[in-house]
Amino acid sequence: QRTEAFIRPSPAGRTLGGVTRRTRETMLLTEAAGFDIVLVETVGVGQSETAVSEMTDLFVLLLLPGGGDELQGIKRGIVELADLLVINKADGDLAPAAQRTVADYRHALRLLHTRHPDWEVPVMSCSALDGSGIAEVWETIEKFREVMSANGELSRTRAAQATAWLWSELAEDLLELLKNDAGLRKRIDSLEQAVATGRTSPRVAARMIVEQFIADRKTDKP
Amino acid sequence: QRTEAFIRPSPAGRTLGGVTRRTRETMLLTEAAGFDIVLVETVGVGQSETAVSEMTDLFVLLLLPGGGDELQGIKRGIVELADLLVINKADGDLAPAAQRTVADYRHALRLLHTRHPDWEVPVMSCSALDGSGIAEVWETIEKFREVMSANGELSRTRAAQATAWLWSELAEDLLELLKNDAGLRKRIDSLEQAVATGRTSPRVAARMIVEQFIADRKTDKP
C-alpha cells in the first residue's frame, strides 16, 4: 500500500450495492483533501453501477475471462453504461480465454448503443497479478479524459450531474420538512395507516397530504 | 394468444430497464379491470429487477442453461431478490445443461441470504417450447402465495410497499410544488445555474432553496 492512497470501505447499508447518497459527499471530501483521482468501486450489483455512472467522469467495467459471447439483459444494461471494458486475470492458463473474451465484447459492443459520439468504447485485457496491461489501461483512461475535455462533454456531464444532485437533495429536504411538520403529523399518520391497510391509494393520500400542506401554508401567520 | 390475456408493452423511457413510476399505476388499473394475475416482465437490467421486487408479490428469476456455477456480483444481487428460479429452454440438446444449471443454482442458493424465513427458494427447469415443467412452475407459484398468505407476510409486504409508494409520491408532489412556486422561480434558476457551473455545492444550494421556501411560508398571508 502506498502512502499517497487513501482507502475507505463504505458499509452498504440499506442500498443494494452500497452506493448511497453519502458516496457523492465522500467523493467531494476526498477531492477537497487534495486527492486527484477518486475511484468508486461497487460490489457489482446492477443498481449501483447505474448510480455510479451518474456521479463519475468515467465508468470502467471490470470483467473476468469468459461470458462475453452471450450478453444477457442484466449484463447488457451495464455494458451499455461503460466507457471502458477491462478483462482482468489475463494471465496463466486464463490468458487465451481472456483474449477470446476481449474479441467477444468488441463484437458485442458493435451491436450496442454507446454513450458518447466521440468515443468508441475500448475493450482491453490486463492482469492485476503480473501487472501486464495496467499501464495501457491507465493511458486509455487519460485519453478518455482528453477527448471528453476537448469536446466539452466532461463539463456538460458534470453540470448535469450537479443539477440532478441538487434536485435529489431538494426532494430529501422537502420530505424532511413534511415529516417534521407538527401540524401535519396526525394527518400523515392516519393517511399512512390508510394506505398500509389498503383503504386509500398512495396517489390519493399523497395528494391529500400535499393539499393540507399548501392550505396550512396559506393560513400561516408571520 | 388467449382472449383472457391482455398484454401491454411499455416504452422504457428514461428509466433503465423500463420500470417506471407508471408501472405501479398500470398494475392497479389492470387489477381494477378484473384481471387476477399481473405479470411484470423486465428487459433484465439490474436496476429494474430491484424496482419490480419492490412492487410485486412474487419475483421469478428466469434464467438460461449455463452460468450457475459462478455467481458474480451482478447476478448474485438479483438472485438474492428472487422468490423462485426457473431455468428455461430445458429441451433438446440443452436439457442436460439445464439440469446442471438447476443443480448449480441450488448449491449457490445455500450460500446466499433468502428473503423469507418460511420459504426455501426453489430452482426448477421448464421448456416454453414443449411446455414441460410449466405446470409445476405454476403450482409452485400458487404454493408461494399460500405460504405467504398463511404466515401474514403477503399482507405485511403489501403494506410496506404501499407506504413506500406513498412517500415516493410525496417526494414527487413536493418537488412539483417547489418547481411551480412563482416566488422561488428566480432563486431556483440562479442556484441551479450556480450548481451547474460549480460555484455552489448541490447540498448548500438545496438548503438555501428550502430555507427560502420556509421563510416565504412564514410570511404568507391568507
Chai-1 contact restraints between the chains, C-beta under 6 A:
chainA,res_idxA,chainB,res_idxB,connection_type,confidence,min_distance_angstrom,max_distance_angstrom,comment,restraint_id
A,L16,B,T50,contact,1.0,0.0,6.0,A-B,restraint_1
A,V43,B,G73,contact,1.0,0.0,6.0,A-B,restraint_2
A,G44,B,G73,contact,1.0,0.0,6.0,A-B,restraint_3
A,G44,B,I74,contact,1.0,0.0,6.0,A-B,restraint_4
A,V45,B,G73,contact,1.0,0.0,6.0,A-B,restraint_5
A,V45,B,G77,contact,1.0,0.0,6.0,A-B,restraint_6
A,G46,B,G46,contact,1.0,0.0,6.0,A-B,restraint_7
A,G46,B,Q47,contact,1.0,0.0,6.0,A-B,restraint_8
A,G46,B,I74,contact,1.0,0.0,6.0,A-B,restraint_9
A,Q47,B,G46,contact,1.0,0.0,6.0,A-B,restraint_10
A,Q47,B,Q47,contact,1.0,0.0,6.0,A-B,restraint_11
A,Q47,B,T50,contact,1.0,0.0,6.0,A-B,restraint_12
A,T50,B,L16,contact,1.0,0.0,6.0,A-B,restraint_13
A,T50,B,Q47,contact,1.0,0.0,6.0,A-B,restraint_14
A,G73,B,V43,contact,1.0,0.0,6.0,A-B,restraint_15
A,G73,B,G44,contact,1.0,0.0,6.0,A-B,restraint_16
A,G73,B,V45,contact,1.0,0.0,6.0,A-B,restraint_17
A,I74,B,G44,contact,1.0,0.0,6.0,A-B,restraint_18
A,I74,B,G46,contact,1.0,0.0,6.0,A-B,restraint_19
A,I74,B,I74,contact,1.0,0.0,6.0,A-B,restraint_20
A,G77,B,L16,contact,1.0,0.0,6.0,A-B,restraint_21
A,G77,B,V45,contact,1.0,0.0,6.0,A-B,restraint_22
A,A159,B,A196,contact,1.0,0.0,6.0,A-B,restraint_23
A,A162,B,V195,contact,1.0,0.0,6.0,A-B,restraint_24
A,A162,B,A196,contact,1.0,0.0,6.0,A-B,restraint_25
A,A162,B,P202,contact,1.0,0.0,6.0,A-B,restraint_26
A,T163,B,E192,contact,1.0,0.0,6.0,A-B,restraint_27
A,T163,B,V195,contact,1.0,0.0,6.0,A-B,restraint_28
A,T163,B,A196,contact,1.0,0.0,6.0,A-B,restraint_29
A,W165,B,P202,contact,1.0,0.0,6.0,A-B,restraint_30
A,L166,B,V195,contact,1.0,0.0,6.0,A-B,restraint_31
A,L166,B,P202,contact,1.0,0.0,6.0,A-B,restraint_32
A,L166,B,A205,contact,1.0,0.0,6.0,A-B,restraint_33
A,L166,B,A206,contact,1.0,0.0,6.0,A-B,restraint_34
A,E169,B,P202,contact,1.0,0.0,6.0,A-B,restraint_35
A,E169,B,R203,contact,1.0,0.0,6.0,A-B,restraint_36
A,E169,B,A206,contact,1.0,0.0,6.0,A-B,restraint_37
A,L170,B,A206,contact,1.0,0.0,6.0,A-B,restraint_38
A,A171,B,A171,contact,1.0,0.0,6.0,A-B,restraint_39
A,A171,B,L175,contact,1.0,0.0,6.0,A-B,restraint_40
A,D173,B,A206,contact,1.0,0.0,6.0,A-B,restraint_41
A,D173,B,V210,contact,1.0,0.0,6.0,A-B,restraint_42
A,L174,B,L174,contact,1.0,0.0,6.0,A-B,restraint_43
A,L175,B,A171,contact,1.0,0.0,6.0,A-B,restraint_44
A,E192,B,T163,contact,1.0,0.0,6.0,A-B,restraint_45
A,V195,B,A162,contact,1.0,0.0,6.0,A-B,restraint_46
A,V195,B,T163,contact,1.0,0.0,6.0,A-B,restraint_47
A,V195,B,L166,contact,1.0,0.0,6.0,A-B,restraint_48
A,A196,B,A159,contact,1.0,0.0,6.0,A-B,restraint_49
A,A196,B,A162,contact,1.0,0.0,6.0,A-B,restraint_50
A,A196,B,T163,contact,1.0,0.0,6.0,A-B,restraint_51
A,P202,B,A162,contact,1.0,0.0,6.0,A-B,restraint_52
A,P202,B,W165,contact,1.0,0.0,6.0,A-B,restraint_53
A,P202,B,L166,contact,1.0,0.0,6.0,A-B,restraint_54
A,P202,B,E169,contact,1.0,0.0,6.0,A-B,restraint_55
A,R203,B,E169,contact,1.0,0.0,6.0,A-B,restraint_56
A,A205,B,L166,contact,1.0,0.0,6.0,A-B,restraint_57
A,A206,B,L166,contact,1.0,0.0,6.0,A-B,restraint_58
A,A206,B,E169,contact,1.0,0.0,6.0,A-B,restraint_59
A,A206,B,L170,contact,1.0,0.0,6.0,A-B,restraint_60
A,A206,B,D173,contact,1.0,0.0,6.0,A-B,restraint_61
A,V210,B,D173,contact,1.0,0.0,6.0,A-B,restraint_62
A,R217,B,R217,contact,1.0,0.0,6.0,A-B,restraint_63
A,R217,B,D220,contact,1.0,0.0,6.0,A-B,restraint_64
A,K218,B,P222,contact,1.0,0.0,6.0,A-B,restraint_65
A,T219,B,P222,contact,1.0,0.0,6.0,A-B,restraint_66
A,D220,B,R217,contact,1.0,0.0,6.0,A-B,restraint_67
A,D220,B,D220,contact,1.0,0.0,6.0,A-B,restraint_68
A,P222,B,K218,contact,1.0,0.0,6.0,A-B,restraint_69
A,P222,B,T219,contact,1.0,0.0,6.0,A-B,restraint_70
